[in-house]
Amino acid sequence: MRIICLSDIHGSYARANAILKAERFDVLLIAGDLTTFGTAQEASSALESFMEHGKPVVGVAGNMDPPILEEVFERLNVSINGRGKIVQGVGFFGVSASPPTPLNTPYEISEDEIADRALRGWRETQGAKRRIFVPHAPPSDSSVDLLKDGRHVGSSSVRKFVEEFQPDALVCGHIHEARGTDKLGNTEIVNCGPAGKGYYAIIEINDRVEVRLNG
């Protein structure tokens, strides 16, 4: 399986579709911030344009996506927020939003709620050969949650979950400047970087899970 991972699209739908047109893939994964304060109609049109590539789309909303957009993700059968979906033997589950920030962005939830949603999704992917965790927020105290000033601003619940359950891979975004890869135990971690600037990640699943940055 070849997975194209996009995060932090922030309304740059033409650029996202150009990436999809240029790449071969089996699944599109969206790790949040599809929009910036977007409307339901905007989100619906964007997701429908991605679905026109003819491949399954799974994903979560980000902290800049108003919570009302969850209804769109669910209606189009894209949402893996607090739920699991198995595609060709690979389980996808995730968590929308981010932990509280000083910016008071549209979609922020508590660390307890992040932990609860992650566990619900994990349980719904029992039986999958491989499992991909998709929180919008990166795990705390990693190389993919660093601000330019050196502060770690990721989610402690995401990190704790990964340390305990060890999914095969974790795909996140949120902290644009922390684009990169890391590893916690056996879990491969990637912060895709902002797709609005042409950045994305690819996951190849064969005998093992390979993660790399692109763009």
Kinemage of the C-alpha trace (Angstrom):
@kinemage 1
@onewidth
@group {chain A} dominant
@subgroup {mainchain}
@vectorlist {calphas} color= white
{ca met a 1} P 0.000 0.000 0.000
{ca arg a 2} L 1.189 3.496 -0.873
{ca ile a 3} L -0.286 6.327 1.221
{ca ile a 4} L -0.037 10.021 0.392
{ca cys a 5} L -0.154 12.089 3.587
{ca leu a 6} L -1.188 15.742 3.518
{ca ser a 7} L -1.522 18.096 6.461
{ca asp a 8} L -2.091 21.809 6.922
{ca ile a 9} L -3.554 22.369 3.484
{ca his a 10} L -5.131 25.610 4.727
{ca gly a 11} L -7.264 26.158 1.641
{ca ser a 12} L -4.568 25.413 -0.952
{ca tyr a 13} L -6.725 22.829 -2.688
{ca ala a 14} L -5.280 23.323 -6.169
{ca arg a 15} L -1.786 22.602 -4.869
{ca ala a 16} L -3.025 19.538 -2.981
{ca asn a 17} L -4.755 18.214 -6.080
{ca ala a 18} L -1.619 18.810 -8.137
{ca ile a 19} L 0.294 16.572 -5.704
{ca leu a 20} L -2.355 13.873 -6.020
{ca lys a 21} L -2.368 14.103 -9.798
{ca ala a 22} L 1.402 13.671 -9.930
{ca glu a 23} L 1.598 10.741 -7.500
{ca arg a 24} L 0.570 7.113 -7.565
{ca phe a 25} L -1.257 6.194 -4.367
{ca asp a 26} L -3.767 3.785 -2.841
{ca val a 27} L -5.036 5.935 0.039
{ca leu a 28} L -5.060 9.671 0.752
{ca leu a 29} L -4.560 10.564 4.415
{ca ile a 30} L -5.346 14.070 5.694
{ca ala a 31} L -3.830 15.004 9.068
{ca gly a 32} L -5.867 18.133 9.784
{ca asp a 33} L -6.187 21.832 8.952
{ca leu a 34} L -7.911 21.267 5.658
{ca thr a 35} L -9.172 24.858 5.921
{ca thr a 36} L -8.485 28.061 7.810
{ca phe a 37} L -11.741 28.964 9.561
{ca gly a 38} L -13.486 27.238 6.630
{ca thr a 39} L -17.166 26.660 6.005
{ca ala a 40} L -18.919 23.335 5.617
{ca gln a 41} L -19.406 24.028 1.914
{ca glu a 42} L -15.715 24.770 1.427
{ca ala a 43} L -14.673 21.595 3.215
{ca ser a 44} L -17.198 19.508 1.315
{ca ser a 45} L -16.047 20.828 -2.062
{ca ala a 46} L -12.390 20.244 -1.171
{ca leu a 47} L -12.883 16.678 0.029
{ca glu a 48} L -15.060 15.836 -2.953
{ca ser a 49} L -12.338 17.100 -5.284
{ca phe a 50} L -9.835 14.788 -3.575
{ca met a 51} L -12.237 11.860 -3.879
{ca glu a 52} L -12.383 12.398 -7.635
{ca his a 53} L -8.928 10.807 -7.841
{ca gly a 54} L -10.739 7.523 -7.208
{ca lys a 55} L -8.959 6.414 -4.048
{ca pro a 56} L -10.124 6.134 -0.414
{ca val a 57} L -9.725 9.310 1.653
{ca val a 58} L -9.323 9.186 5.438
{ca gly a 59} L -8.540 11.997 7.811
{ca val a 60} L -9.132 14.282 10.746
{ca ala a 61} L -9.825 17.978 11.228
{ca gly a 62} L -7.248 20.353 12.688
{ca asn a 63} L -7.333 23.166 15.196
{ca met a 64} L -7.997 25.729 12.445
{ca asp a 65} L -10.972 23.734 11.142
{ca pro a 66} L -14.166 24.739 12.969
{ca pro a 67} L -15.695 21.740 14.808
{ca ile a 68} L -18.788 21.918 12.564
{ca leu a 69} L -16.626 20.503 9.773
{ca glu a 70} L -16.669 17.133 11.567
{ca glu a 71} L -20.164 16.675 10.134
{ca val a 72} L -18.739 16.998 6.614
{ca phe a 73} L -15.935 14.507 7.265
{ca glu a 74} L -18.482 12.055 8.657
{ca arg a 75} L -21.031 12.547 5.850
{ca leu a 76} L -18.395 11.835 3.228
{ca asn a 77} L -17.133 8.781 5.166
{ca val a 78} L -13.677 10.340 5.569
{ca ser a 79} L -13.553 10.815 9.345
{ca ile a 80} L -11.238 8.767 11.550
{ca asn a 81} L -11.635 11.131 14.515
{ca gly a 82} L -12.160 8.890 17.541
{ca arg a 83} L -12.921 5.986 15.250
{ca gly a 84} L -11.142 3.395 13.155
{ca lys a 85} L -11.330 2.398 9.536
{ca ile a 86} L -9.631 -0.610 7.955
{ca val a 87} L -8.598 -0.315 4.292
{ca gln a 88} L -6.947 -3.304 2.605
{ca gly a 89} L -5.863 -4.674 5.964
{ca val a 90} L -4.429 -1.378 7.218
{ca gly a 91} L -6.159 0.295 10.159
{ca phe a 92} L -6.414 4.082 10.283
{ca phe a 93} L -7.536 5.970 13.396
{ca gly a 94} L -7.021 9.497 14.610
{ca val a 95} L -7.782 12.558 16.691
{ca ser a 96} L -8.926 15.922 15.375
{ca ala a 97} L -8.090 19.318 16.905
{ca ser a 98} L -5.143 20.207 19.131
{ca pro a 99} L -4.508 20.651 22.829
{ca pro a 100} L -5.281 24.150 24.166
{ca thr a 101} L -3.065 26.884 22.716
{ca pro a 102} L -2.447 30.538 23.646
{ca leu a 103} L -4.045 31.494 20.323
{ca asn a 104} L -7.513 30.188 21.214
{ca thr a 105} L -7.995 28.592 17.803
{ca pro a 106} L -11.394 27.220 16.678
{ca tyr a 107} L -10.901 23.549 17.581
{ca glu a 108} L -9.011 22.788 20.776
{ca ile a 109} L -9.716 19.920 23.167
{ca ser a 110} L -8.307 18.670 26.458
{ca glu a 111} L -5.528 16.127 26.772
{ca asp a 112} L -8.037 13.769 28.394
{ca glu a 113} L -10.289 14.004 25.347
{ca ile a 114} L -7.336 13.378 23.029
{ca ala a 115} L -6.498 10.222 24.988
{ca asp a 116} L -10.116 9.051 24.888
{ca arg a 117} L -10.492 9.532 21.129
{ca ala a 118} L -7.190 7.793 20.419
{ca leu a 119} L -8.176 4.753 22.449
{ca arg a 120} L -11.613 4.509 20.812
{ca gly a 121} L -10.058 4.513 17.368
{ca trp a 122} L -7.386 2.016 18.348
{ca arg a 123} L -10.026 -0.420 19.567
{ca glu a 124} L -11.894 -0.141 16.260
{ca thr a 125} L -8.817 -1.215 14.283
{ca gln a 126} L -8.329 -4.504 16.102
{ca gly a 127} L -7.444 -7.194 13.579
{ca ala a 128} L -5.662 -4.864 11.138
{ca lys a 129} L -2.227 -6.065 9.994
{ca arg a 130} L -0.797 -2.559 10.340
{ca arg a 131} L -2.117 0.503 12.195
{ca ile a 132} L -1.605 4.172 11.371
{ca phe a 133} L -2.376 6.782 14.044
{ca val a 134} L -3.370 10.239 12.758
{ca pro a 135} L -3.532 12.938 15.440
{ca his a 136} L -3.371 16.492 14.131
{ca ala a 137} L -1.070 17.404 17.026
{ca pro a 138} L 2.391 15.811 17.227
{ca pro a 139} L 3.641 13.934 20.276
{ca ser a 140} L 5.221 16.139 22.930
{ca asp a 141} L 8.971 16.302 23.475
{ca ser a 142} L 9.856 15.033 20.023
{ca ser a 143} L 11.646 16.529 17.047
{ca val a 144} L 8.308 17.141 15.304
{ca asp a 145} L 6.694 19.427 17.902
{ca leu a 146} L 9.406 22.103 18.175
{ca leu a 147} L 8.720 25.789 17.684
{ca lys a 148} L 11.479 27.987 16.253
{ca asp a 149} L 12.209 29.263 19.762
{ca gly a 150} L 12.958 25.721 20.938
{ca arg a 151} L 9.763 25.081 22.884
{ca his a 152} L 8.024 21.705 22.655
{ca val a 153} L 4.280 22.219 22.155
{ca gly a 154} L 2.949 18.791 21.204
{ca ser a 155} L 0.408 16.616 22.963
{ca ser a 156} L 1.428 14.687 26.062
{ca ser a 157} L -1.519 12.318 25.530
{ca val a 158} L -0.406 11.517 21.993
{ca arg a 159} L 3.072 10.694 23.233
{ca lys a 160} L 1.773 8.554 26.105
{ca phe a 161} L -0.517 6.669 23.743
{ca val a 162} L 2.303 5.906 21.317
{ca glu a 163} L 4.617 4.759 24.080
{ca glu a 164} L 1.964 2.368 25.381
{ca phe a 165} L 0.380 1.000 22.209
{ca gln a 166} L 3.120 1.361 19.571
{ca pro a 167} L 1.141 1.812 16.332
{ca asp a 168} L 3.221 1.168 13.210
{ca ala a 169} L 3.236 4.830 12.191
{ca leu a 170} L 2.003 8.220 13.332
{ca val a 171} L 1.152 11.008 10.889
{ca cys a 172} L 0.686 14.549 12.204
{ca gly a 173} L 1.054 18.207 11.291
{ca his a 174} L 0.089 21.339 13.246
{ca ile a 175} L 3.617 22.682 13.874
{ca his a 176} L 4.606 23.790 10.381
{ca glu a 177} L 8.246 24.516 11.167
{ca ala a 178} L 8.738 21.077 12.758
{ca arg a 179} L 8.354 19.153 9.505
{ca gly a 180} L 10.385 15.986 9.785
{ca thr a 181} L 10.530 12.431 11.066
{ca asp a 182} L 11.155 10.824 14.433
{ca lys a 183} L 10.669 7.484 16.129
{ca leu a 184} L 9.221 6.406 19.481
{ca gly a 185} L 9.959 2.768 20.162
{ca asn a 186} L 8.821 0.947 17.037
{ca thr a 187} L 6.520 3.751 15.852
{ca glu a 188} L 7.643 5.721 12.804
{ca ile a 189} L 6.562 9.368 13.140
{ca val a 190} L 6.188 12.005 10.450
{ca asn a 191} L 5.111 15.635 10.573
{ca cys a 192} L 4.195 16.178 6.924
{ca gly a 193} L 4.763 19.913 6.889
{ca pro a 194} L 2.268 22.302 5.274
{ca ala a 195} L 0.771 20.927 2.071
{ca gly a 196} L -0.126 24.521 1.262
{ca lys a 197} L 3.587 24.975 0.522
{ca gly a 198} L 3.835 21.751 -1.469
{ca tyr a 199} L 5.108 19.508 1.328
{ca tyr a 200} L 3.798 16.009 1.973
{ca ala a 201} L 4.807 12.547 3.150
{ca ile a 202} L 4.598 9.060 1.673
{ca ile a 203} L 4.110 5.827 3.581
{ca glu a 204} L 4.890 2.548 1.810
{ca ile a 205} L 3.567 -0.600 3.464
{ca asn a 206} L 4.948 -3.898 2.222
{ca asp a 207} L 6.817 -6.297 4.494
{ca arg a 208} L 7.604 -3.254 6.633
{ca val a 209} L 6.469 0.348 7.014
{ca glu a 210} L 8.603 2.998 5.300
{ca val a 211} L 7.990 6.718 5.853
{ca arg a 212} L 9.580 9.537 3.905
{ca leu a 213} L 9.118 13.232 3.296
{ca asn a 214} L 8.510 14.698 -0.145
{ca gly a 215} L 7.936 18.061 -1.786
